Amino acid sequence: MTTLDNYMQSNAVSTDLILASGSRYRRHLLARLALDFRCIAADIDEDHQPGESPAEMAARLAQSKALAVAGRHPEAIIIGSDQVATVNGQIVGKPDDRTAACSQLRSASGQLMDFHTAVHIIHPFGGNRLAHLDTTRVSFRRLDDAMIKDYLDREQVLDCAGSFKSEGLGIALVEKIETCDPTALIGLPLIWLAGALRSLGLTIL
């Protein structure tokens, strides 16, 4: 789902692009668009709010990150992004340790895991905003403890939601991935983002 919030095309183009994130995954993804940008982590409260759906949470956090950095850099184009993963509707975050990762993967065995990835862009001229939400569905194979142990021995996943790293060995844990944009699962939907940044006047191919 894509939303457009109070957006009007502006002839003024900022040359300062900031990714409001400390994530190495998002940094590497954005670098694929061959743009000059810098990363500034947004220090915000990322707790779940009562009554908030996973998709709403992802959208709120993406917006909050963008707003936090825009307040310090009002002349830049700011990109905020966040991802919330769920298994059977229950939010699963990044594992604190290997024990938590094992538990997450056991709960995902034979189940569907949804990844809600939100992006919020703030344009400095007029405060125009662009927002987008991508939902990717991952169908996991039946996983036994030996498979989980082997995966965790060979892959670093403590900074991955749901302990799942699709761009690595994690791809062998699944039967199917349903997505409109494979980069969204990693943390930043580049297909939509490239179009959004073009609409703001940036040159991307």
N, C-alpha and C positions, 0 to 999 in steps of 0.2 A: 504494500500500500504506500502511495506517495501523497504527501500533502504539501500545499503551497500556502505559506503564511504571509500575507501582506507583502507580496513580492511584486515589484515593478522594475523592469530592466533599467539599469543606470548606465550612462555613458562613461562614468568615472570607474576606473579599474585600479584596485589596490594591488601593489606589487609585493606586499608582505602577506605571506600565507602561513598560518600557524595551525598545526595539528595539536589540539588540546588533549594530549595523551602522553603517558610515559611508556606505553606498550611498544615493545620492539616489533611485535607482529604488525601493528598498524603502521609503524614507521616504515617497515620494509614494503608493505603493500602500497602506501602512498608514493614511495620512491619509484614504483613501476610506472607512474604517469609522467616521469621525467620533468617534474616541476621543482623549482627552488622553494623550499619550505623549512620551517624549524619546528621543533617539538617543545611544548611547555606543558608539563603535567598539571592538571587541575586538582586542587585539594578540596574535595567535596565529600559530604556524607553520602555513602552509597548504600545505606540500609534500605530494606524494603519497607514501604509504607502500608499501613493497614488498608485492606480493600483494594489494593492496587494489583492489576493483572501484570503478568510478566512482560507483555508488550508495552503496557503503560509505563512500567518501571524502566525499561530500556530507553523509551522515548524521553522520559523525564531526566534520566541521568545524562543522556547525550546533550540535551538542552542545557542542563545545569553546568556541565563541563564547558560548553561553548561560552555561556554567559560569564562564568568565573574568569576565563582567560580574556574575554572581550573587555571586561571591566578594567583590565590592566593594559590592554593593547587595543584601544578603540579605533585605530586606523588600519587594522589588519583584517583580512578575511580569516575567520575562525572556523575550524572544523571540529565539532565534538562528536564522539561516538561511544556507544556502549553496547554490550551484549549480555543477554540474560538467557540461560539455558534451563530447560525444564524436562523432567521425566514424569509422564502421566500427570502433567499440570503442576508438579512440585518443583520449585526452584532449586537448582543445583549450582553452586558457585565453584570457585577454584578450590581445589583440595588443600588443606593445611599441611598435610604430610602424606606419606605413602599409604598409611592405614586408611585415611579418608579417601584416597584415590581408589584403593581396592574396593571400598564400600560403594563408591559411586559407580564403578564399572559393574559390580555385581547387580546393582539396582537397574542398570541399563541393559543387562543381558536379556535379549529377546524382546526388548521394548523399543518404543519410539522416543527419541530425544529431539525436542524442538529448540532451535537457536533463534532468538529474536534479536536482530541487530539493527540498531537505530543510528541515524546520522542527523546532525543538526548543524547547519551552516549559517553563520551571521555575517552579513555584508556590512562594511563600515559606513557606506553612504546611504543614509535614510533608515538604517537599522533593518533592512530587509532580511528575511530568513527563508531558508529552504529546509524542509524536513522529509525524511524517508524512513520507512521501516521495512525490513526484509525478514521473512520467516523461512528458515531452512529446516527441513524434517529429515532426521537420520534414523534409519531402521537398523538396529544392532542385531548381530548374530547371537546365538546362544554362546555365552562365554563361560568357560570353566576356570577354576582357580589357577590351573597351570598356564592357560593362555594369558590371563590377567597378569600373572607374575612375570612371564616372559616379556610381555609388552612394557611393563613398568621397569624391568631391568634394562630395556633397550631404548626407552624414550623418556625424555624429560617433560612431564606434564603438570607439574605443580602450579604453573602459571596459566593453565588452560581450563576453561569452564567445563565441568563435567568430566575432567581428566581425558578429554578426547582431542587428539591432534590429527586432523584429517590430512594435513600436508605431509605427515610423517607415517610411521608404521600404523597409526590408528586407522588408516583406510582399510586395513585387513580385518578390522573388527566389525565391519558393517556389511549389510546386504544391499542397501540402497540409500542414496542421498537424493532428495527432491529439493531442487533449488532453481531460482532464476539467475543466480549469480554465485558461482563457487567461491569467490573471494569474500562474500559476506560471512560464510562459515568461519573463515580465519579471523574476521574481526572488522572488515571495512568493505562495503559493497562498491567496488570500483566502477562497475558499469554505470550505475546511477550517478556516482560521484563525479565521474568524468563528464557526463552530460550536464550536471548541475554547475560545475566549475566553468564549463564552456559558456553556459548561459550568463555567467557573471563576467565574461570577457577574457577569461584566461585561455591561452592557446594550448590545446592538447591534440596533436596530430590534426 
